[in-house]
Amino acid sequence: MNTTIPYITDDFINENCDFIGLIEALKIGFSNADIEVPMRHHHDFSNPKEEKDSTLLLMPAFNPGNDLGVKIATVSPNNGIYNLPAIQGMYIYLDGHKGFIKAILEAKSLTAKRTAAASALASSFLSRKDASSMLMIGTGALSINLIKAHTSVRPIKTVYVWGRTLEKSQKICDNLKNEAFKCIAIDHIEDKISEVAIISSATLSPTPLVLGKWLKKYQHVDLVGAYKKDTREADDEAIKKSNVFLDTYQGGLKESGDIAIPLSKGILSKETIKADLFELCSNIKSGRTSDSEITLFKSVGHALEDLVAASYFYKLFQK
């Protein structure tokens, strides 16, 4: 056993992430029935200086005989005003046989990469194969990763970006100026949302930004924000018009208002949800079945994604 525990930084993860490779690793992970994932611990705690609760997440996963790990993360919604990411944390990656720590990974980029890769994995089943345009709603740490991940699985030529200010949207586009696709900052969501093939939303907005009245047949909606039961990014009409898919039933049915609120209202039922990533990746259920349907994927994050991503980056680090 190596007594010096490797420390894998955000910089290493950012510099060595190949989304195509990470997406394929996640696809294999979601089809592996041996991986065990307990329900994550989700604890809201008061943050008096902000007058808004923060959240502590503990996310374990076990691949028996191989590896295991746990992510410790906090979500502080107001961190933007301090120029800090809302999500911060650390991942402890361990040997599955003898239990020793194999590596410690900074979790900010690990989380961003695996979340974006999971959305793109879903898109590979749910968006139209000829999808050539995308709207990114949100300008946080996830936005560039989501754009890069989605463009790695579909022939996207144009990406529109909307944020709370046009300046923030333009900054995202400036960071992507050397990519193969064109990136355009926009003032209003409704200017482009009805025209694009893929809509990805990653915000901390407490109220819906993706409205069903704007959605058209053939679109795919990717919802990544709204991580609490009383917040949502899509309204009731968007849910009604869409075929709904989840990353996992385990967390997806309970943890986000995007699904929990429509379930409580009777607008959505568990039986009408089409599939989760386990079923899609194992070919138990189908994704998109026609070009004309609207598909909607809700991601709340899953510890399997962290374990697979930690293993992926650990192997790269060992080379």
N, C-alpha and C positions, 0 to 999 in steps of 0.2 A: 504494500500500500504506500502510495506517495504521501509523505507528511506535509508537503507544500500543496495547499489546495489552489488549483487554478482559479483566477478571477477574470471572468470574461466581461469586458466592458461594453457599454452602449456603442462606442466607436467601432469596436471589432464587429459587432453585430450589424451595424449600419454598413460597414465597408464590405462585408462578406455575404450579405443576403442576396441570394438568387431566388426571386419569387417562384419561378417555375419549379425549381428543386424543392422549395419549402412547401408549395402547394401539393406536389406529388407525395411528399412525406406525410402531410396531413391526410391525404386521401387514403394512404396505406394505414395510418393510425386509426382513422374512423371505421375502417373495415376490419380492424383487429379486435375480435371479441374477448381477448384475454386481458386487455387493459381495464383496470378497475378505477372508477372515479366516484368517490363519495360526493354527496351534496356539499357544495362549498359553504363555508361559514361566511355569513354576510351580516356585519354589525354596523349599524348606523350609530354615530356618537356625536354629541353636541360639540359645536365649535363656536363658543360665545363671541369671539372677536369678529366672526363673519356673520353671525346671526343666521347661519345655515348649517345644517348637519354635514359632517364628513362621513366617510365609510371606510371600514377596515374589511378586507377580503382575505381569507385564508383558503388556498386552493390546492389540495393534494391530489395526486394521481399515482397509480402503481402499475407497472408492467412486470408482473411476477417473474422473478428469476433474472430479470434484465436490469431495469432501472426504476427509479421512482423520484418524486420531487414534490416540493410544495412552494407555492408563490405566496409571499406576504406583500399585500399591496394596500395603498390608501388612495381614496378618491376625494379630492378637495375641490369642489366646483368653482370656488372663487380664485383659484391660484393664478388665473390669467392676469389679474391685476398686479400680481407680483412677478410677472414674467416667468412663471413656473408652470410645468405641465400639471394638469389636473390629476393624472394618475402617476403615482410613484411607488417603487417597490424593489424587491429583491427575490431571486429565485434560487432555492437550494436544491441542487441536483445530486442524487445519491445512487450508490450501487445497490441493485436490487437483491443481491445475494448476501453480502456481508454488512450492508447498511452504512458504509462509510461515505463521507461527502466526496463526490467526484469533482464538483466545481460549484462556484457561486457565480451567478450571472446577474448583471444589472437588468432589472425587469422592465424599465421604461421602453427600450427599443424591442426587447423580446416580446412584450405585450403588443406593441404596435404592429410588429411584423406578423405575428401569428394571427392577430385579429384581421388584418388586411388579407392575409393568405386564406383564412377561412371564408371571408366574404367572396373572394375570387373563386375559391373552390365551389362554393354554392352557385356562383354565376356560371361556372362551366356546365352546370346541370340545368340552370334556370333561365338564363338570358338567351336571346336568339343568337345563333352562331354567327350571324352577319352583323351583330351589333357594332355600330361604327361611331356612336356618340354617347357622351356621358355627362351628367350634371353631378358635381360634388358640392354638397351642402355642408358647410363647416370648414373652418380653416385651422383647426387644432392640429395636434401632433399626428393624428391618424390620417389627415386628408391626403398628404403626399403619398403615404404608404398605400392607402386605398386606391388612389389613382394608378400608381405603378402596378399594383397587384391586378386590378381589373384589366388594365391594358396589356398585361402579360397573357391573358387567356382569351381575349377578344380583339378583333381588328379595329380598335378604336382610333379614329382619326382626329376627333375634336372633343376636348374636355372643357366644359364651362364650370366656373367656380363661383359660388356665392358665399359670402360671410357677413358678419355684422357690419363690417365697413368694406368699401371697395378697395381700400388700401391693403387690408389683410388678404383679400382675394387676389389682388395683383401680386402680392409678395409670393403667394403659392405659385402663381403662373411664372414669375421670374425664376423661381427655383427649378422649374421644369422646362425652361426655354430650350434646352439642348436635347429634349426627348423627340421621338419620331412623330408624336402627335402635336396638334396645335392646342394651346391652352388660353382660354379667354375669360377674364373676370367680368362678372355681370352685377348689375345693381339690384335686380329683383328676381326672385325665384320663378315667378310666373312668366317671365320673359322667355324661358327656355324649357321649363319642366315638361311641357306637353310635346316637345319635339324630339327629346333624346331617347335612346334605346335603354339606357341604364341610369337610374337615379340612386346615388349613394348618399346617405345622410349620417353624419357623425357629429352630433352636437349635444350640448347639455341643456337644450331648450326644454322648459317644463310644459310647453304647449305645442301642438302639431304644426309642423312646417310643410309636410307633404300632405296636400289636400286631395281627396279623391276626385273632386270636380275637375282637377287638372289632368288626371291620369287617362291615358289612351291605351287601347288594345295594342299588344305587342311589347309593352314595356316590362322591365324588371326593376323592382324596388329593393334596395339593400339598406336596412335600418340597423345602425350600429350604436347609436346613442341611447338616450332614455333608459338608463340602467336601474332606475328605481320604479317601484310599483305605481307611484303617483305622477310619473312623467311619461310623455310620449312624443314621438316625432311624426306619426301619421294619424289622421283622424278616422272616425268610424267609417266614413264613406270609402276611404282608401282600403280599409280591411274588407268591407263588403264587396268591393269590385275585384278583389285579388284572390288568387290561389295562394294560401299562406304556407310557408315552410319555416322551420326552426333550425338553429344549430343543434340543440338538444331539447327533448321534451323535459328533461330533468330541471333545467334552469329556465328554459324559454317560457314555460307555462306559468311561472310564478314570479319572476324577478323584474319584469319590465311592464310598465303600463301599456306599452304598445300591444301586448297580448292579454295581460291580466285584466285591463279595463273592459275591452270588448267581450272577454269571457264572462265577466261579472254581469254585463248588460244583456247577455244572451245573443249578441251580434255575431259571436264566434263560438264554436264548440270544439272541444278537443277532437271529436270525431271528424270534423271538417278540415282540420289541419292536415295537409297532404303528406308531409314526411319531415324527418330530420336528417342531419348529415350522416348519421350512422346508417340509416335506411338507404339513402342515396348512394353512399360510397360502397355499400354492400350489395347494390343492385336488387334490394328487396322491393323498393318502390321507385317509380319514375319521377323525373323532374318535369320540365316543360314538355307538354304533349301536343301543343299547337302554336303556330306563330302568332295567333290572334289573342291568346290569353294574357292577362297581367299576372306576373308572379311577384310575390313579396317574401323576402327572407329577413327574419329577425334574428340578430346575433346578440347574445348576452355574454358570450365568452364561456370557455369551458376548460377545465384543468387538463384534459387530454391534449388540447392545443399547446399549452405551455410545456408539457412533458415532451411532446414530439419536437417542438421548436428547440427546447433545451438540448435534447439529444442531437438534433441537426447541427446546431452551432458548436456543441462540444466536439463533435467529430471533426468539424472544420478546424477548430482550435488545436486539435491534436495532430493535425497534418504537419 
